[in-house]
Amino acid sequence: MKKFTCVADIGNLKEAVQEALEVKRDRFAYTHLGKNKTLLMLFFNSSLRTRLSTQKAAMNLGMNVMVLDVNQGAWKLETERGVIMDGDKPEHLLEAIPVMGSYCDIIGIRSFAQFRDKAEDYEERILEQFMRYSGRPVFSMEAATRHPLQSFADLITIEEYKTVARPKVVLTWAPHPKALPQAVPNSFAEWMNAADYDFVITHPEGYELDPQFVGHAKVEYDQRKAFEGADFIYAKNWAAYVDPNYGKVLSTDRSWTVDSEKMALTNNAYFMHCLPVRRNMIVTDDVIESERSLVIPEAANREISATVVLKRLLENL
């Protein structure tokens, strides 16, 4: 594997999950791969699970790790060509990228959607520039349109807890006070479609996702109907994708909050969320604290998904 930005890069999903379970049984079995190799983790946005789990994964593999918060611990970077740099950004990404590449063997990038320009966000310009100019294998630690490390961890978790070969998995929109990117729901949808689960997406009208990610999922606007018979409920907020409302909050309707009454409609479903979660907006206390909540095992599997991805990148150096 030369890069990791989407589900297509991981290849056969059954093989990837089996490799993940093997790594989970002995996560230090491949420390020789990372000896004298350096991972550079670049954060254009805040992080908790991604930062800690990916750094731990690199340590599992014997790597050296450097972490840079671009907007706090470095010069502010200009990303556009043709700009007269007379403002507060003294360095251009096109000089910074090859310099950073010269200090490491693998680069991880975290850069969210800005909601200023949909085309710019969905072209993944920052991630693409690192892949083009760094001279190093690059993987996404969440980008404008996808969060593949999270989705891989979600898949591992579902495979560990499912009781039928093809479970019903429901991705449900839930209210949030701020505009959030579509990266997690886009990515989750992409991976669930690839896994060929019985996959349903439910959200209010106006919150339709990019059709390329919806794929063959069933879209249901009645949340309660969508929950019926579900084995897994994955809650997540996202801002509007469809123009002219791209990046906007159209609703904070609390009737979409996941609560015990809705969970009772399911097939005793497990509850999932990528975290951080706004309690009693996205999900009620009783649901997230129940024995059917997988948010902690799911987060723990972020270390495993990152270890597998870094292992494969190292094997290709």
C-alpha positions as CSV (number, residue, x, y, z in Angstrom):
1,M,0.0,0.0,0.0
2,K,1.4,3.4,-1.1
3,K,-1.2,5.7,0.4
4,F,-4.3,5.5,2.5
5,T,-7.1,8.0,1.9
6,C,-10.2,5.8,1.2
7,V,-11.6,2.3,1.4
8,A,-10.3,1.4,-2.1
9,D,-6.7,1.8,-0.8
10,I,-7.1,-1.0,1.8
11,G,-8.0,-3.7,-0.7
12,N,-9.9,-6.8,0.3
13,L,-11.9,-6.0,3.4
14,K,-12.1,-9.5,4.8
15,E,-8.3,-9.8,4.6
16,A,-7.9,-6.3,6.2
17,V,-10.1,-7.2,9.1
18,Q,-8.3,-10.5,9.6
19,E,-5.0,-8.7,9.6
20,A,-6.4,-6.3,12.2
21,L,-7.5,-9.1,14.5
22,E,-4.1,-10.6,14.2
23,V,-2.5,-7.3,15.1
24,K,-4.9,-6.9,18.0
25,R,-3.7,-10.3,19.4
26,D,-0.1,-9.2,19.3
27,R,0.3,-5.5,18.4
28,F,4.0,-5.5,19.0
29,A,4.8,-8.4,16.6
30,Y,6.0,-6.0,13.8
31,T,8.3,-3.7,15.7
32,H,11.1,-4.5,13.2
33,L,9.3,-2.8,10.4
34,G,9.5,0.7,12.0
35,K,13.1,0.5,13.2
36,N,14.9,3.7,12.2
37,K,11.8,4.9,10.4
38,T,10.1,8.2,11.2
39,L,6.4,9.2,11.1
40,L,5.5,12.8,10.8
41,M,1.9,13.6,11.9
42,L,0.6,17.0,10.8
43,F,-2.5,18.5,12.4
44,F,-4.3,21.4,10.8
45,N,-7.1,20.7,13.2
46,S,-7.7,19.6,16.8
47,S,-7.5,15.9,17.7
48,L,-7.7,13.5,20.6
49,R,-8.3,9.9,19.5
50,T,-6.6,10.3,16.1
51,R,-3.5,11.9,17.7
52,L,-3.1,9.4,20.5
53,S,-4.1,6.2,18.6
54,T,-1.9,6.9,15.6
55,Q,1.1,7.8,17.7
56,K,0.6,4.6,19.7
57,A,0.3,2.6,16.5
58,A,3.6,4.0,15.3
59,M,5.2,3.1,18.6
60,N,3.8,-0.4,18.3
61,L,5.7,-0.7,15.1
62,G,9.0,0.7,16.5
63,M,8.8,4.0,14.7
64,N,10.1,7.4,15.7
65,V,7.2,10.0,15.8
66,M,7.2,13.7,15.2
67,V,4.0,15.7,15.7
68,L,3.4,19.2,14.4
69,D,0.3,21.4,15.0
70,V,0.5,23.5,11.9
71,N,-1.7,26.4,13.2
72,Q,-0.1,26.6,16.6
73,G,3.5,25.3,16.5
74,A,4.6,26.4,13.1
75,W,4.5,29.3,10.6
76,K,1.1,29.9,9.2
77,L,1.0,28.3,5.8
78,E,-0.4,29.7,2.6
79,T,-2.1,27.1,0.4
80,E,-3.2,29.0,-2.7
81,R,-1.0,29.7,-5.8
82,G,-0.8,33.2,-7.1
83,V,-1.4,34.9,-3.8
84,I,0.7,38.0,-2.9
85,M,1.9,36.9,0.5
86,D,1.7,40.2,2.3
87,G,-0.6,38.9,5.1
88,D,-0.1,36.8,8.2
89,K,1.2,33.7,6.3
90,P,4.9,33.8,5.8
91,E,5.5,30.4,4.3
92,H,3.9,28.6,1.4
93,L,2.8,25.0,1.5
94,L,4.8,24.2,-1.7
95,E,8.1,24.9,0.1
96,A,7.0,23.5,3.4
97,I,5.8,20.1,2.0
98,P,9.1,18.9,0.5
99,V,11.0,20.2,3.5
100,M,8.8,18.2,5.8
101,G,9.1,15.2,3.5
102,S,12.9,15.3,3.9
103,Y,12.7,14.7,7.6
104,C,10.5,11.6,7.6
105,D,9.5,8.3,5.9
106,I,5.7,8.5,6.2
107,I,3.3,11.5,6.6
108,G,-0.1,11.6,8.2
109,I,-2.4,14.6,7.5
110,R,-5.4,15.9,9.3
111,S,-7.2,18.7,7.6
112,F,-11.0,19.4,7.8
113,A,-13.4,20.9,5.4
114,Q,-13.4,24.7,5.6
115,F,-17.0,25.2,4.3
116,R,-15.9,28.2,2.2
117,D,-15.9,26.4,-1.2
118,K,-17.4,23.0,-1.7
119,A,-15.2,22.3,-4.8
120,E,-12.1,23.1,-2.8
121,D,-13.1,20.9,0.1
122,Y,-14.1,18.0,-2.1
123,E,-11.0,18.2,-4.3
124,E,-9.0,17.6,-1.0
125,R,-6.4,20.2,-2.1
126,I,-4.2,20.0,1.0
127,L,-4.1,16.2,1.1
128,E,-3.5,16.1,-2.7
129,Q,-0.6,18.5,-2.5
130,F,1.1,16.4,0.2
131,M,0.8,13.3,-2.0
132,R,2.1,15.2,-5.0
133,Y,5.1,17.1,-3.5
134,S,6.3,15.4,-0.3
135,G,7.9,12.4,-2.0
136,R,6.6,10.2,0.9
137,P,3.7,7.8,1.5
138,V,0.8,9.8,2.8
139,F,-2.3,8.7,4.8
140,S,-5.3,10.6,5.9
141,M,-6.0,11.2,9.6
142,E,-9.3,12.8,8.5
143,A,-9.7,15.0,5.5
144,A,-12.4,17.2,4.2
145,T,-14.4,14.4,2.7
146,R,-13.4,11.2,4.5
147,H,-12.1,9.8,7.8
148,P,-10.8,6.3,6.7
149,L,-8.9,5.4,9.9
150,Q,-12.2,5.9,11.8
151,S,-14.2,3.9,9.3
152,F,-11.7,1.1,9.3
153,A,-12.0,1.0,13.1
154,D,-15.8,1.0,12.8
155,L,-15.7,-1.9,10.5
156,I,-13.4,-3.9,12.8
157,T,-15.8,-3.2,15.7
158,I,-18.9,-4.3,13.8
159,E,-17.1,-7.5,12.6
160,E,-16.2,-8.2,16.3
161,Y,-19.7,-7.7,17.6
162,K,-22.1,-8.8,14.8
163,T,-24.2,-12.0,15.3
164,V,-25.3,-12.4,11.7
165,A,-23.3,-12.4,8.5
166,R,-25.0,-9.4,7.0
167,P,-26.2,-7.1,9.9
168,K,-28.5,-4.1,9.4
169,V,-26.4,-1.0,10.0
170,V,-28.1,2.4,10.3
171,L,-26.3,5.7,10.0
172,T,-28.5,8.4,11.6
173,W,-28.2,12.1,11.5
174,A,-28.6,13.7,14.9
175,P,-28.7,17.4,16.0
176,H,-25.7,19.5,16.8
177,P,-25.3,23.2,17.5
178,K,-22.4,23.7,15.1
179,A,-21.8,23.0,11.4
180,L,-19.8,19.7,11.2
181,P,-18.1,18.3,8.1
182,Q,-19.5,15.3,6.1
183,A,-16.2,13.4,6.4
184,V,-17.2,10.8,9.0
185,P,-20.7,10.0,7.5
186,N,-19.2,10.0,3.9
187,S,-16.5,7.6,5.0
188,F,-18.7,5.4,7.1
189,A,-21.1,5.1,4.2
190,E,-18.3,4.2,1.8
191,W,-17.0,1.5,4.0
192,M,-20.4,0.0,4.9
193,N,-21.3,-0.2,1.2
194,A,-18.0,-1.9,0.5
195,A,-18.7,-4.4,3.3
196,D,-22.1,-5.1,1.7
197,Y,-24.1,-4.8,4.9
198,D,-27.8,-4.1,4.9
199,F,-27.1,-0.4,5.1
200,V,-29.6,2.5,5.7
201,I,-29.0,6.2,6.0
202,T,-31.6,8.3,7.8
203,H,-31.7,12.1,8.1
204,P,-34.1,15.0,7.7
205,E,-34.7,16.4,4.2
206,G,-32.0,18.8,3.2
207,Y,-29.2,16.7,4.7
208,E,-28.6,14.4,1.7
209,L,-25.0,13.3,1.3
210,D,-22.9,13.3,-1.9
211,P,-24.4,10.4,-4.0
212,Q,-20.9,9.0,-4.6
213,F,-20.8,8.1,-0.9
214,V,-24.5,7.1,-0.5
215,G,-23.9,4.4,-3.1
216,H,-26.5,1.6,-2.9
217,A,-27.6,2.5,0.7
218,K,-31.3,2.9,1.3
219,V,-32.1,6.5,2.3
220,E,-35.0,6.8,4.8
221,Y,-36.4,10.1,6.1
222,D,-38.4,8.5,8.9
223,Q,-35.9,7.8,11.6
224,R,-38.1,5.4,13.6
225,K,-38.8,3.4,10.5
226,A,-35.1,3.2,9.7
227,F,-34.3,1.9,13.3
228,E,-36.7,-1.0,13.0
229,G,-34.8,-4.3,13.2
230,A,-31.4,-2.6,13.2
231,D,-28.3,-4.4,14.6
232,F,-26.1,-1.3,14.8
233,I,-27.0,2.3,15.1
234,Y,-24.3,4.8,14.2
235,A,-25.2,8.4,15.1
236,K,-23.4,11.4,13.7
237,N,-24.2,15.0,12.8
238,W,-23.2,16.6,9.6
239,A,-23.9,20.0,7.9
240,A,-25.8,20.3,4.7
241,Y,-24.0,19.1,1.5
242,V,-26.5,20.2,-1.2
243,D,-26.2,23.7,-2.6
244,P,-27.1,26.4,-1.9
245,N,-26.9,25.3,1.8
246,Y,-23.4,23.7,1.7
247,G,-21.9,23.8,5.2
248,K,-25.0,25.2,6.9
249,V,-27.0,24.0,9.9
250,L,-30.6,23.6,8.7
251,S,-32.0,22.0,11.8
252,T,-31.2,21.3,15.5
253,D,-34.4,19.3,15.9
254,R,-34.1,17.3,19.2
255,S,-36.6,14.8,18.0
256,W,-33.7,13.2,16.1
257,T,-31.7,12.6,19.3
258,V,-31.0,8.9,19.8
259,D,-32.8,7.8,22.9
260,S,-33.9,4.6,24.6
261,E,-37.4,4.7,23.0
262,K,-35.9,4.7,19.5
263,M,-33.3,2.0,20.4
264,A,-36.2,-0.2,21.6
265,L,-37.3,-0.3,18.0
266,T,-34.1,-2.0,17.0
267,N,-33.0,-5.6,17.2
268,N,-31.3,-4.9,20.5
269,A,-28.8,-2.8,18.5
270,Y,-25.4,-1.7,19.5
271,F,-24.9,2.1,19.6
272,M,-21.9,3.6,17.9
273,H,-20.4,7.1,17.6
274,C,-16.9,8.3,16.6
275,L,-16.6,10.7,19.5
276,P,-16.4,13.4,20.8
277,V,-20.2,13.3,21.3
278,R,-22.5,16.0,22.6
279,R,-24.6,14.2,25.2
280,N,-28.4,14.8,25.1
281,M,-28.0,16.4,21.7
282,I,-26.7,13.4,19.7
283,V,-27.5,10.7,22.2
284,T,-29.0,10.5,25.6
285,D,-27.0,9.5,28.7
286,D,-28.8,6.2,29.2
287,V,-28.1,5.0,25.7
288,I,-24.4,6.0,25.6
289,E,-23.8,4.5,29.0
290,S,-25.7,1.3,28.3
291,E,-24.1,-2.1,28.0
292,R,-25.0,-2.0,24.3
293,S,-22.8,1.1,23.7
294,L,-19.6,0.4,21.7
295,V,-18.1,3.9,21.8
296,I,-15.2,2.9,23.9
297,P,-14.3,-0.4,22.1
298,E,-14.8,1.5,18.9
299,A,-12.3,4.2,20.0
300,A,-9.8,1.6,21.2
301,N,-9.9,0.0,17.7
302,R,-8.5,3.2,16.3
303,E,-5.1,2.0,17.5
304,I,-5.6,-1.2,15.6
305,S,-6.8,0.4,12.3
306,A,-3.8,2.8,12.4
307,T,-1.4,0.0,13.2
308,V,-2.6,-2.0,10.2
309,V,-2.3,1.0,7.9
310,L,1.1,2.0,9.0
311,K,2.3,-1.6,8.9
312,R,1.2,-1.9,5.2
313,L,2.8,1.5,4.4
314,L,6.1,0.4,6.0
315,E,6.0,-2.9,4.2
316,N,6.0,-1.0,0.9
317,L,8.9,1.3,1.7
